[in-house]
Amino acid sequence: MKIGKFCIFLLLLIMPVFVLAAAPAIPSVLNIDEGKAIIAGVTPKETEVIIYVDDKFFGLAEVVASDTASDSFNFSLFGLLPKGEHEIKVASKDIETKSLSKFSQIETIQITEATRHKPKVSIEAETEEVVINNEAEQKDDTTEKKEEYLLDINDLPEAEGDKENEQKKILHWNLFVFILFLIAIISWILWVNNELKKEKEEEEEKKEE
């Protein structure tokens, strides 16, 4: 009975460590079509892809499910950015656990005259008041989610741009988890041996009596 309780306690102790290690992988930006102002890539299954442009939350990419080990995503920036070069980074969010990946490496996109944001001027306005294209539509779709993802995304570390360092960090974390698990197993074995010795001694004492 005591051994069963200890095993349950041991599992509860180790389980959070594995949960913490289950953050989704970083999405990969595979293609940037500057002619159409579209970014595309792949992301782990069951994740959302968060788009950041020039260090500001910009929206959620469209994720398309596939039969492969990962899903594809795309996001159109056509008509949404001013002319010039802009920095893009993405992160994934697990739909079930809500855990976030790190940011991807920073990519750049060159917005041209053909793909830049062109404000629409209201004809009725006597002054030159600028009305942004699809502003109301964008607010309906993204305002609530923007607040949610702005809160979540603040916890994301910046991309380090060095895959070798990233791999070393993952290796160190896995090693730490393994050592912790090993220590727990050894402790459990020693505890079980100690309990068995006690039981054996008690049986011998009873026999002597």
C-alpha angles and dihedrals in degrees: 000000000000091000091052092052091049091051091053090049090050093052092049089050095051099036098076090055091060092043090054090051092054099084112141120260120261114267116245121229103215103169138026113188104197092181091063097023092236128143121199139177147126133287135184119274118276095019138121120224117227117205123210121186120189090349093305129111107254106173147279122300123233107257118206118200118229140182092248129088091272139033127238126237137193136183129190120218093177110142094357104095136053119250116281141053120324134185120233131192130168139199134188128232122202107236094213105037096027089223117150132224124220120268118275121241113286115267126189131221127193112220111207133199089265095054102032126114110271114194116223114229115218112239092210094055113100090199120052095263111169119225114198117229113256092354095145091046092051091050092053093050104039113018096088094040091045091063091048095049094042088060094045097042094057088075093057117106118227119262110265096208092218115102092188092058090045091053091049091053091051090048092050091049092049090048091051091051091048093049091048091049091047092051090050092050093048091048090050092050092049091048092050091049090050091051091049091051090051092050091048092050091049090051091050091049090052091050091051090052 
